[in-house]
């Protein structure tokens, strides 16, 4: 029973770390939604506990979590579908890169083995705690230095988002979705380097589209300002 409480407790911090990484990457507000985010993290932890330990279908845990994150971001932050799926996909793949890299390092130094990932205690807790601390550290760093991408804007005064759906972001979201499914199904059968390369490649695509969207957003502002100056 105590191990179940530990699993759920770490699961809550794990979900919060993943969400914090998503939000800090795209400079979305967290504190104003703190109660909803906390309740959502508890829900995700309980869901993961049911999927992995009660129903024993761990392969479906992360893909379904992705859908829950997408829905939560869409309706709590009132974003377009392409933006919600993009933020959720990029955040989860970024966290997966972090977790897989930490697992690989521990594997190299002989602290864990890939077969340990099938367990629900011991080595897995070490990976979880390390990933949680690393994600919190990165999130605080991005927040403190005001880094991250700012092209995704929260609609104000209850109005729908004025931003258009972006095909490039939707494509990146689809790639992230495929990668998340592949991670879940091949985690125990494929070597760490292969999974890290695949996940990092997907996140790199999301990073590229984020940079391009930020650039296009700044360019649009400059062009609009120049047009206004010409009209004076």
N, C-alpha and C positions, 0 to 999 in steps of 0.2 A: 504493500500500500504506500509506504514512504517513497519508494522509487517512482511511483505514479505521480506523486506530488512534485517530486524533483523534476520529472519529465515535463509536466505541465508548466511548472514555474519557469524552467529554462525556455520552454516553448513560447511563453509570453514575452520574455526578454528578446528572444530570437525574432519574433514577429515585429516587435517594436524596433529592433535594430535594422531589419530589412526595410521597414517603412521609413525610418529616419534617413536611410541611405537614398531611397527613392526621392523623398521630399527635398533633401539637401542638394541632390544632383540637379533638380529643376526649380530650386528656390521657391518652393511652395510653402505656405504657412503651416505650421504644426501646432503651435500653442493655442490658437483660436479653436482648434478642433480636438483638443487634448482628451476630452472625456470620450468622444466618439472613437478616437484612435485607440485609447486604452481598452474600451469595450470590444473593439474589433480585434485587438491583439489577443485578448482572452478567448474570444470566439475561435480565432485561428489556432491557438494552442490546443483548445479542446477538440477541435476538428482533427488536427494532426494526431492527437492521442487516440482518437477513435479509429482513424484510418490505419495507423501503424500498429497499434497494440491490440485493439479489439477486433476490427474487421480483418486486419493483416493484409492490407493492399497498399503498401508504401509507394508503389509506382504511380499511383493516382493522386497521392497527397499534394505534391508540388504543382502539377498542372491545374488541379481544382483550386488550390490556393491562389494561383495566378488569376483565375476567373473571379474569385472573391475580391482580390485587390483591385482588379479592373473595375468591378461594379462599385466598390466602396469609393474609389477615387472619382469615378464619373458622377455619382450622385451626391457625395459630400462636397466635392470641390466644383461640381457643375461644369465639367469640362466636356469637350467634344469626344466622341468615341475614339477617334484616332489618337487624340492626345492622351486619353486615359489609358488606352491599351499600350501606348508607347512608353509612358512613364512606368507603368506596372512591369512591362517586359524588360525595359532597360534596367530598372532597379533590381529585379530578381536575377537577371543575368549578371549584373555587377556583383551582387551578393554571392552568386554561385561561383564566379571567378575567385572571389576572396576565399570562400570556404574550400574550394577544390585546391587552391594554391597552398593554403594552410595545411590541408590534409596531405598534400604531396610532400611538403617540407617535413612534416612529422614522419611520413613514410620513409623518406630518405635517411633520416637519422635513426630509424629503427624504433620509434616510439609507438607507431601503430602500423597495422597492415590493412590492405584494402578489404580483407574479409571482416575486419572489425566494424566496417560501416553497416553491416547487417545487424549489429547488436543495438540495443537501446540504452546502453549504459557504458560506464568506463571510458573507453577511448572516444566514443561519440560525444560524451559530455565535454571532454577536453577540446575537441574540435569546435563544438558549439560555443563554449565560453570564449575561446580565442577569437572566433569569428564575430561574436557579439561585441567584444571589446574593440576589435579592429574597426568594425562598422561604425560604432559610436565615435571612435576617434576620428575617422574620416569625415563623418557627418559634422562633428564640431569644428573640424578644420575648415571645411567648405563654408559653414555658416559664419565662422569668425572672420575669415578673409573675404567673405562675400563672393565666393566662387560659384561655379555651377552655371547652368543655362537659364536664361530669363525669357525665352521666346514664348513660353506658355503662360498666358495671362488668365487670372481668375476673374470671371464676370462679376460686375459690381451691381449693388442695389437690386439683386434678384433677377436681373436681366440675363437672357441667354448669352453665351459667349459669342462675341462678334467674329471670332476667328473661324476660318474655313477649314473643312477637313483637308488634310494634306496627304496626298497619295504616298509620298516618300515615307512619311511616318507610319502609315498603315502597312507598307511593305516591310519596314523594319520591325513592326509589331508582329507580323506574321512569322518572320524569321525567328524572333524571340520566342514566340509560342512553340514553334517546331523544336527549337533548341531546348526549351524547358521540358518538353515531352521526351526528347532524346536523353537528356540528363537523367530523368526519372527512370527510364527503362534500361539504360546502359551503364548506370553508375556502378553496378556490381560486376559487370562483365568486361568493361573497357578500361585500359590502363589510365592512370591519372593524366599523363601528358596529353593523350588524345582528347580527353574531355576538356582539359584546360584550354587547349588550342581551339577547339570548336566553340566553347563558350566565350573565350576572349575575342574570337573573330566576330561573333554575333554582337557582342557589346561594342566592338570597334565600329561596326556599321551604324549602330545607334548613336555612338559618339560623333561620327562623321555627320550624320543627318542633323544632330543637335547643333553642331558648330555651324553648319550651313544655314539652318533655320535662324540661329542667332544673328548671323551675318545679314541674311535677307531682311530680318526685322529692323536692324540698325539702318540698313540701306533705305528701307521704305520710309523710316522716320526722317532721314536726311533729305530724301527726294521730296517728301511732303513739305518740309521746312523751306526748301529752295523754291518750290512752287508758290508758297505763300509769300516769300520775299519778292518774287517776280511780280505777283499781283498787286503789290503795294505801290 
